[in-house]
Amino acid sequence: MVEVTLWGALAAAAGGTSKVEIEARNIRELFKRLSERFPGLAPLMDRGIAVAIDGTIYRDTWSKELPAGAEIYLLPRLAGG
């Protein structure tokens, strides 16, 4: 089980919930379980979400494991390189 902080519009799409505890081993599972639990997040995930794990941002790294006790934030993906 990991604790995830939803940033900005993501929290609003999850019914105002800014912190979620969810069972997931990697980013792919995290997105799947979040979209099942909060269908309003699905359109935002389709546009792109970045995942910050202990301060490192991951984009499209679906198999990245979520370590127990890690600080995990989901935020809208920023444009740019």
Secondary structure as GFF3:
##gff-version 3
##sequence-region A 1 81
A	DSSP	beta_strand	2	6	.	.	.	ID=ss1
A	DSSP	alpha_helix	9	13	.	.	.	ID=ss2
A	DSSP	beta_strand	19	22	.	.	.	ID=ss3
A	DSSP	alpha_helix	27	37	.	.	.	ID=ss4
A	DSSP	three_ten_helix	39	41	.	.	.	ID=ss5
A	DSSP	alpha_helix	42	47	.	.	.	ID=ss6
A	DSSP	beta_strand	49	53	.	.	.	ID=ss7
A	DSSP	beta_strand	56	58	.	.	.	ID=ss8
A	DSSP	beta_strand	72	76	.	.	.	ID=ss9
###
